[in-house]
Amino acid sequence: MPKAKPDTIPAQTRICFDRVVPERYHPAHATMERVARQHAAAALALNPADVIPARMAIPAIKKWENGRQLVCRFLDGSPTQKKKTEAIAHQWEKYANITFKFVATGDAEIRISFQADPGSWSAVGTDALVEAYFPKFQPTMNYGWLRDGTADHEYTRVVLHEFGHALGCIHEHQSPKFKKKWLKAEVYRVFSGPPNFWSKEDIDHNVLQRYGSQGMLTTDGADNDSIMLYQFDGSLFVDGKPTPTNEELSAQDKAFIAKIYPK
């Protein structure tokens, strides 16, 4: 007998909205094929012993240059929201050769809001530079449900995730390496209701569609502990098994981001 469908929607189905800039807007679009070819050639030269088994993935075209200082500015938010967010964001600096400099005024590659809309999202890597998509007076990152009283573990989960996007990381469930099979009818039912109320196009874009393998900086293996993997209920998958709730950087997250931005 088929398992009964749940009448309620788990709170964990509130996931960030994927703000990926269409490739035609990207300033580096003309170099995509060259970057992909270089990455493919480099991959052939890798010693298998040096390959890190991680599932986090970064589109090569959206990676910042190594050693870059990224300027961050809050467009709004309370002192508590700003303090918590900044402290958590700096955790990435322990492993990646990237620094985040928070400023009160002036230009910034990463512009943060808590009020732009009810969702949480971020530009992916260098997409933040595309003014046609992210005008300079508008945010490149938003935390729609983080408030002063939000639990610390939720702050950590969401901020690490969005700053992972800012470094160029994509959602784990949209990686070309993601193997779990969705129950599409259930996915549409769940995400078309609260708290997301997404259209079929939104659901396809944010949940079901996956990136192609060309031009992706990724390695083989599986990492169910990645901060870039959201928690999904088992009812959404053919195997009935949920993905875990991850609230911190996994060991493989740390190793992979250190390989992409080596110190």
Beta strands, then each sheet from edge to edge (+ up, - down):
strand 1: 58-59
strand 2: 69-74
strand 3: 99-103
strand 4: 110-113
strand 5: 120-122
strand 6: 141-143
strand 7: 216-217
sheet 1: 1+ 7-
sheet 2: 3+ 2+ 4+ 6+ 5-
end
